[in-house]
Amino acid sequence: MKIHQLAAALQVLREATAEGIPRGAAAVLLSLMASCCALLVNLSERLRTFEDPRIAACHGALIEDLSRYTQREQLHTMIRLESTAAHLLDDVELTALRQWRAAPAEQLDLARAPQLISGRAHYQNTVDFASSWLGLNYHEAATRLANAHLVIARRHADGREIPARHSELAQLFMQAAEVEPKRVIAAARALEKFEPADTAHDGLPLPASAAAPDGALLESHVAAALRDPNRTVSEKRVCALINDYRDKHRECEPTPTGMFFRGKRGTAERWEILADGEQAEMMHSLSNQADNPRTEAGKAARAGSGGKPGPDPFTSDQPAPEWSGIDAESINEGGLSAGAQQNQNFVDPALFVDAGLAGDGDVSPAQRRLNALLAALNRKTTDQGKTIAPQVAIHLRADQLSDLKDPEHLIGTTATGAKLDAATTGKLICQGELYRVVFGPDGQPLDLGRSQRFFSDAIKKAAFARDRGCIVPGCTAPPEMIEYHHDDWWSRGGPTSIRNASCLCRRHHLAIHAGLLTLVKINGLAHILLPKHVDPSQTPARSQLFADA
């Protein structure tokens, strides 16, 4: 086909796709879009070979238009992933999608209705699915969804879409091709800080309320400034509007903890925490303990807002439930609180509830950590009371302790991978508790034997010294969130020993019991088989993140 014939064919295709297309042709459209993307790559690579500056200028303009369109479509796709509950697709559908992505020229079978998982889903929510399927950082995926709620649509608890709070900015984002989408999003995020917490998910969507001195909405002035064709003037006007409003309302500015700040905050008046390695590790430990409702800090963090942690199926002070068959009756019989059954982080609150998360929805992470810190500061050390203390584990080699006359070699590594200098390591050795773990040739501790149903502290220390964190590849859970799993389940006759113990984070521990992940043993060490839609080759693997650190 000659280049002119290709241009004519593309024009016909453009006119055809502008008209109504039946829903049954969606599979053809996906393959067609994949072909157009490949065609676009080839055309762009060819245009880069020309030396004509006019071609370079036109090529750059086309790529910039495509970039702005892509920025808008990224948020639209996040809304569609959320509204269609894509994170509930079952294994068969996910495997088919993975195969189509490897060969997009083949048409996807869309004749039947999509199959949604009936049990515990692989992905907790839209952000979790998007970060995995699109290859995004989790925080990037969360930011995209939050931005989509700002400039496209909010969502009600029953799934209905509600118009965005800043309607003028939303319209500007959708229609004004001359305005860069990133600027509209940045303005919407800045204005959102001046508004009360939105309750759209509860059925009470709040409109924008920040007003300019003339009585009009601040949003209207910002939208007008964004439309200014002069980019420099536009940015200055937007910054001036936002800064003026902030300075005017800063005298009584509410903070997340409910306190108020009066006066301007200059650089010299900011609070900064300047901590060395030891202090940073202690604060990091306390923060992570506050996130785990099974720790003393986690319980204290939730007590301030009325949240009561539910029963813990993995601790030693109560029997553990049978996980071989998960259903609504067995979970409800476990005595979960109503707050736990309403946790929004799971697919079906009536069926799949994490008992330890009871009350988390009532306390934000920032407030939770502040409560834990205040509890640690307020509680007195008495015989009757137990303090909330940070835990800092330091890994050393035996030869580093053989000659303490040369402290320069005494350099430790914390459980999170942070390096400590010789002075800090020596200080912690003097103040802390030392324990010994002996490893065999394959990395298994040999001097810890069997115990009762629940793992002893010695076995936990040995297992953590071996695994250094959750063994699921890619997991970055901190040490304070680690739980200890019977590789051969206790309910199926497995022993309680170091050879039968593995470190798992809370989420992946439940995923193992729910059958979403498979654990296999290789040379005595536990490895993980990821689902087929994630790893089609089904290669056993272990996380090397903390081990490499």
C-alpha positions in Angstrom: 0.0 0.0 0.0 1.3 3.4 -1.0 1.5 6.2 1.5 -1.4 8.1 -0.1 -3.6 5.1 0.0 -2.7 4.7 3.7 -3.7 8.3 4.3 -7.1 7.8 2.5 -7.7 4.6 4.4 -7.1 6.3 7.7 -9.4 9.1 6.8 -12.2 6.6 6.1 -11.4 4.9 9.4 -11.6 8.2 11.2 -15.0 9.0 9.7 -16.3 5.5 10.5 -15.3 5.6 14.1 -16.9 9.0 14.6 -20.3 7.5 13.9 -22.2 5.1 16.3 -20.5 1.8 16.7 -22.4 -1.3 18.0 -21.4 -2.7 21.4 -20.6 -6.0 19.8 -17.7 -4.5 17.9 -15.7 -3.6 21.1 -13.3 -6.5 20.5 -12.6 -5.2 17.0 -12.1 -1.7 18.3 -9.5 -2.9 20.9 -7.5 -4.7 18.2 -7.9 -1.7 15.9 -6.6 0.7 18.6 -3.6 -1.6 19.3 -2.8 -1.5 15.6 -3.2 2.3 15.5 -0.8 2.6 18.5 1.8 0.5 16.6 1.2 2.6 13.5 1.6 5.8 15.5 5.0 4.5 16.8 6.2 3.7 13.3 5.0 7.1 11.9 6.7 9.0 14.8 10.0 7.2 14.3 9.9 8.0 10.6 9.2 11.7 11.2 12.2 11.9 13.5 14.5 11.1 10.6 13.7 14.3 8.6 15.9 17.3 9.0 13.3 19.9 8.0 12.6 22.2 11.0 9.0 22.6 9.9 8.5 18.9 10.1 10.1 18.9 13.6 7.8 21.7 14.7 4.6 20.0 13.4 5.7 16.7 14.8 6.3 18.2 18.2 2.8 19.9 18.2 1.1 16.6 17.3 3.0 14.7 20.1 2.0 17.5 22.6 -1.6 17.2 21.6 -1.4 13.4 22.0 0.2 13.8 25.4 -2.5 16.1 26.6 -5.2 13.8 25.3 -3.4 10.9 27.0 -3.3 12.7 30.3 -7.1 13.1 30.2 -7.7 9.6 29.1 -5.6 8.2 32.0 -8.1 9.7 34.4 -11.1 8.6 32.4 -9.8 5.0 32.4 -9.4 5.1 36.1 -13.0 6.1 36.5 -14.0 3.2 34.1 -11.9 0.7 36.0 -13.6 1.8 39.2 -17.2 1.9 37.8 -16.9 -1.5 36.2 -15.3 -3.1 39.3 -12.4 -4.4 37.2 -10.5 -5.5 40.3 -13.2 -8.3 40.8 -12.3 -10.2 37.6 -11.6 -13.8 38.2 -8.5 -15.8 37.3 -9.8 -17.0 33.9 -10.6 -13.4 32.8 -7.3 -12.0 34.1 -5.4 -14.8 32.3 -7.2 -14.0 29.0 -6.5 -10.3 29.4 -2.8 -11.0 30.0 -2.7 -13.2 26.9 -4.4 -10.5 24.8 -1.9 -7.9 26.1 0.9 -10.1 24.9 -0.7 -10.4 21.4 -3.2 -7.5 21.0 -3.6 -8.3 17.3 -5.9 -11.2 18.3 -9.4 -10.4 19.2 -10.6 -10.8 22.7 -13.6 -12.9 23.4 -16.2 -10.5 24.7 -19.4 -12.3 23.6 -20.1 -13.6 27.1 -20.6 -11.6 30.3 -17.4 -11.0 32.3 -16.9 -13.5 35.1 -16.3 -11.9 38.5 -14.7 -13.7 41.4 -17.0 -15.2 44.0 -14.5 -15.4 46.8 -11.7 -13.2 48.0 -10.4 -11.1 45.0 -6.7 -10.8 44.0 -7.0 -7.1 44.2 -8.5 -5.1 47.1 -9.7 -2.1 45.1 -9.3 -0.2 41.9 -5.9 1.4 42.9 -4.5 -2.1 43.7 -5.6 -3.4 40.3 -4.4 -0.4 38.3 -1.0 -0.4 39.9 -0.5 -4.1 38.9 -2.3 -4.1 35.5 -0.9 -0.8 34.3 2.6 -1.3 35.9 2.3 1.9 38.0 3.6 2.8 41.4 0.8 2.3 43.9 0.9 5.9 45.0 0.8 7.0 41.3 -2.3 4.9 40.8 -3.9 6.3 43.9 -3.1 9.9 42.8 -4.7 9.3 39.4 -7.9 8.0 40.9 -8.0 10.9 43.4 -7.4 13.4 40.5 -10.2 11.7 38.5 -12.6 12.2 41.4 -11.6 15.9 41.4 -12.1 16.7 37.8 -14.3 14.0 36.3 -16.7 12.4 38.8 -17.1 11.4 42.4 -18.6 8.2 43.5 -21.5 7.3 45.8 -21.3 4.3 48.1 -23.7 2.4 45.8 -21.5 3.0 42.8 -23.4 6.0 41.2 -21.3 8.7 39.7 -21.7 12.2 41.2 -20.5 15.4 39.4 -17.1 16.7 40.5 -17.2 19.4 43.2 -15.3 22.0 41.1 -17.6 21.9 38.1 -16.0 24.7 36.2 -12.5 23.1 36.5 -14.1 19.8 35.5 -15.5 21.4 32.4 -12.2 23.0 31.6 -10.4 19.7 32.0 -12.8 17.9 29.7 -13.2 20.5 26.9 -10.4 23.0 26.8 -7.8 21.4 24.6 -5.6 24.5 24.8 -5.2 24.2 28.6 -2.7 21.6 29.9 -4.6 19.0 31.9 -1.8 19.0 34.6 -2.4 22.6 35.4 -6.2 22.1 35.8 -5.5 19.1 38.1 -3.0 21.1 40.2 -5.5 23.9 40.6 -8.2 21.5 41.6 -6.0 19.9 44.2 -5.1 23.3 45.6 -8.7 24.4 45.9 -9.7 21.1 47.5 -7.5 22.0 50.4 -9.7 25.0 51.2 -12.9 22.8 51.3 -14.3 20.6 54.1 -13.9 16.9 53.7 -16.2 15.7 51.0 -19.0 13.3 52.0 -20.0 12.3 48.5 -19.4 8.6 49.3 -22.0 8.9 52.1 -24.6 10.4 49.8 -24.1 14.0 50.7 -21.9 15.6 48.0 -20.7 19.0 49.2 -20.4 21.8 46.6 -17.4 24.2 46.4 -17.6 26.9 49.0 -14.3 28.8 48.8 -15.2 32.4 47.8 -13.2 35.3 46.4 -13.4 38.8 47.9 -16.1 39.8 45.3 -18.3 37.0 46.5 -17.9 34.7 43.5 -16.5 31.3 43.9 -12.7 31.2 43.9 -13.0 28.4 41.4 -14.5 30.8 38.8 -11.5 33.2 39.1 -9.0 30.3 38.9 -10.7 28.9 35.8 -10.7 32.3 34.1 -7.0 32.6 34.9 -6.2 29.2 33.5 -7.9 30.2 30.2 -5.4 33.1 29.7 -3.5 32.3 26.5 -0.3 33.8 28.0 1.1 30.9 30.1 3.3 33.0 32.3 0.5 35.5 33.1 -1.9 32.6 33.7 0.3 30.9 36.2 1.0 34.1 38.1 -2.7 34.9 38.3 -3.5 31.4 39.6 -0.7 31.5 42.2 -1.8 34.9 43.4 -5.4 33.9 43.8 -4.6 30.8 45.8 -1.9 32.4 47.9 -4.1 35.4 48.7 -7.0 33.1 49.8 -4.6 31.0 51.9 -3.0 34.0 53.6 -6.5 35.5 54.4 -7.8 32.3 56.0 -4.6 31.1 57.6 -5.2 32.9 61.0 -7.6 30.2 62.0 -6.5 27.2 59.9 -7.7 23.8 61.2 -5.0 21.1 61.3 -5.7 17.3 60.9 -5.4 16.9 64.7 -8.2 19.5 65.4 -5.8 22.2 66.7 -5.6 25.7 65.2 -2.6 27.7 64.1 -2.6 31.5 64.4 -0.2 33.7 62.5 1.9 33.1 59.4 4.1 30.1 59.2 7.6 31.0 58.2 10.4 28.7 57.5 11.9 29.4 60.9 8.7 28.5 62.6 8.2 25.0 61.0 8.6 22.0 63.1 11.3 19.6 61.8 12.4 16.3 63.1 16.1 15.9 62.8 16.9 12.4 63.9 19.9 10.3 63.6 19.7 6.7 62.4 18.6 5.4 65.9 15.8 7.9 66.4 14.6 7.5 62.9 14.3 3.7 63.3 12.5 4.1 66.6 9.9 6.5 65.1 9.6 4.3 62.1 8.9 1.3 64.3 6.3 3.2 66.4 4.5 4.3 63.2 4.4 0.8 61.8 3.2 -0.6 65.1 0.4 1.9 65.1 -0.7 0.6 61.6 -0.9 -2.9 63.0 -4.0 -3.3 65.2 -2.5 -6.4 66.9 0.2 -4.5 68.6 -0.1 -2.4 71.8 0.5 0.7 69.9 -2.1 -0.2 67.3 -4.7 -0.8 70.0 -3.9 2.5 71.7 -4.1 4.3 68.4 -7.6 3.1 67.8 -8.9 3.5 71.3 -9.0 7.3 71.0 -11.7 7.2 68.4 -13.9 4.4 69.7 -12.5 1.8 67.3 -12.1 -1.6 69.0 -9.8 -4.1 67.4 -11.6 -7.4 66.5 -10.4 -10.8 67.5 -7.0 -11.8 66.1 -7.0 -15.2 64.4 -3.2 -15.4 64.5 -2.2 -14.5 68.1 -1.6 -16.9 70.9 -4.3 -15.8 73.4 -7.2 -17.4 71.5 -7.8 -20.3 69.1 -7.2 -19.7 65.4 -10.2 -20.3 63.0 -10.1 -22.9 60.3 -9.2 -21.3 57.0 -9.7 -24.2 54.7 -13.2 -23.1 53.8 -14.0 -19.4 54.0 -17.6 -18.5 54.0 -19.9 -15.9 55.6 -21.1 -18.2 58.4 -17.6 -19.2 59.6 -16.4 -15.6 59.6 -19.5 -14.2 61.3 -19.3 -16.9 63.9 -15.8 -15.7 64.7 -17.3 -12.8 66.5 -16.3 -9.9 64.2 -17.6 -6.5 65.1 -19.9 -4.5 62.9 -17.1 -2.0 62.2 -14.9 -4.8 60.9 -17.7 -6.1 58.6 -18.0 -2.7 57.1 -14.4 -2.4 56.1 -14.2 -0.9 52.7 -10.8 -2.3 51.7 -12.3 -5.7 50.8 -14.4 -6.9 48.0 -17.5 -8.1 49.8 -17.8 -6.9 53.4 -20.2 -9.6 54.3 -17.9 -12.4 53.2 -14.3 -11.3 53.3 -13.4 -9.4 56.5 -10.0 -8.8 58.0 -10.8 -9.2 61.7 -7.8 -7.2 62.8 -8.9 -4.1 60.9 -12.0 -3.4 63.0 -12.3 0.3 63.7 -9.7 1.4 61.1 -12.2 3.1 59.0 -13.0 5.5 61.8 -9.4 6.7 62.3 -7.2 8.2 59.6 -3.6 6.9 59.3 -2.2 10.3 60.5 -4.6 10.5 63.5 -3.8 6.8 64.3 -0.1 7.4 64.4 -0.5 10.6 66.5 -2.7 8.6 69.0 0.0 5.9 69.2 2.7 8.5 69.8 0.7 10.3 72.5 -0.1 6.9 74.1 3.6 6.1 74.2 4.4 9.4 75.8 1.6 9.4 78.3 1.8 5.9 79.7 4.0 5.5 82.7 6.3 2.6 83.3 4.8 0.6 86.2 4.7 -3.0 87.2 1.1 -3.2 86.3 1.3 -1.3 83.0 3.0 -2.3 79.8 4.8 0.5 77.8 4.5 0.9 74.1 8.1 0.7 73.0 9.7 0.8 69.5 11.5 -2.3 68.5 14.8 -2.0 66.5 16.4 -5.2 65.3 20.1 -4.9 64.2 21.7 -7.6 62.1 25.4 -8.3 62.7 27.9 -10.9 61.7 29.7 -13.0 64.3 33.1 -11.8 63.2 32.0 -8.2 63.9 31.6 -9.0 67.6 34.8 -11.0 67.9 37.0 -8.0 68.4 35.3 -5.0 69.9 38.6 -3.2 70.2 38.2 -2.2 66.6 34.8 -0.5 66.6 35.1 0.7 63.0 34.0 -2.7 61.8 30.9 -2.7 64.1 28.5 -1.4 61.5 25.0 -2.8 61.8 22.0 -3.0 59.5 18.4 -2.6 60.8 15.5 -4.9 59.9 14.4 -2.2 57.4 17.8 -2.1 55.7 19.0 1.2 57.2 22.8 1.4 57.8 23.9 2.4 61.3 27.4 3.7 62.1 29.7 2.1 64.5 28.9 4.5 67.4 25.2 4.0 67.2 25.5 0.2 66.8 27.8 0.0 69.8 25.4 2.1 71.9 22.4 -0.2 71.0 24.5 -3.3 71.7 25.1 -2.0 75.2 21.5 -1.1 75.8 19.7 -3.8 73.9 19.2 -7.6 74.0 21.4 -9.9 72.1 20.2 -13.3 70.7 22.0 -15.9 68.6 20.7 -17.6 65.5 22.8 -20.3 63.8 22.2 -20.9 60.1 22.7 -24.1 58.1 24.2 -24.3 54.6 20.8 -23.6 53.0 20.0 -20.8 55.3 17.8 -22.7 57.8 18.3 -22.0 61.5 19.2 -25.3 63.2 19.1 -24.7 66.9 15.4 -24.0 67.4 13.1 -26.9 67.8 9.4 -27.7 68.0 7.0 -25.8 70.3 3.3 -25.5 71.0 0.6 -24.5 68.5 1.7 -20.8 68.4 5.2 -19.9 67.4 7.5 -18.9 70.3 9.5 -15.7 70.3 12.7 -17.6 69.6 11.2 -19.2 66.4 9.8 -15.9 65.3 13.2 -14.2 65.7 14.9 -17.1 63.8 12.3 -17.0 61.0 12.6 -13.2 60.6 16.4 -13.4 60.7 16.2 -15.9 57.7 13.4 -14.3 55.7 14.0 -10.6 56.6 10.4 -9.8 55.7 7.4 -11.0 53.7 8.6 -13.7 51.3 6.1 -12.8 48.6 8.0 -11.2 45.7 7.6 -7.5 45.5 6.1 -7.0 49.0 7.5 -4.1 50.9 5.7 -4.5 54.2 7.7 -3.3 57.2 8.9 -5.7 59.9 6.2 -4.6 62.4 3.5 -5.9 60.0 5.0 -9.4 59.7 3.1 -12.5 60.7 4.3 -16.1 60.9 2.6 -18.8 58.9 2.6 -22.6 59.2 3.8 -23.7 55.7 2.1 -27.0 56.4 -1.1 -25.7 58.1 -1.5 -26.6 61.7 -5.1 -27.6 61.0 -3.8 -30.2 58.6 -1.2 -31.7 60.9 1.7 -29.3 60.4 4.3 -28.9 63.2 5.2 -25.7 64.9 8.9 -25.5 64.1 11.3 -23.2 62.3 11.3 -25.4 59.3 7.6 -25.0 59.0 7.5 -21.2 59.6 7.6 -18.4 57.1 7.2 -14.7 57.3 4.2 -13.1 55.6 2.7 -9.7 55.8 -0.9 -9.5 56.9 -2.4 -9.2 53.5 -0.5 -12.0 51.9 -1.0 -14.2 55.0 -4.8 -14.0 54.4 -4.2 -14.5 50.6 -2.4 -17.8 51.3 -5.3 -19.1 53.4 -7.8 -17.8 50.9 -6.1 -19.8 48.1 -5.0 -16.7 46.1 -1.3 -17.5 46.5 0.4 -20.9 46.6 3.3 -21.8 48.9 5.8 -24.5 47.8 9.0 -25.8 49.5 12.3 -25.9 47.6 15.3 -27.2 49.5 13.5 -26.6 52.8 12.7 -22.9 52.1 9.2 -21.6 51.3 8.7 -20.1 47.9 5.6 -18.4 46.4 3.7 -19.2 43.2 2.0 -16.1 42.0 -1.4 -16.4 40.1 -1.2 -17.4 36.5 -2.4 -13.9 35.3 0.6 -12.4 37.1 3.2 -15.1 36.3 2.2 -17.3 33.4 5.4 -19.3 33.8 4.5 -20.3 37.4 8.1 -20.0 38.6 8.5 -20.3 42.4 10.1 -17.2 43.8 11.0 -15.4 47.1 11.3 -11.8 47.9 14.9 -10.6 47.9 14.1 -7.0 48.8 15.2 -7.0 52.5 17.8 -9.7 51.9 19.6 -7.6 49.4 19.4 -4.6 51.7 
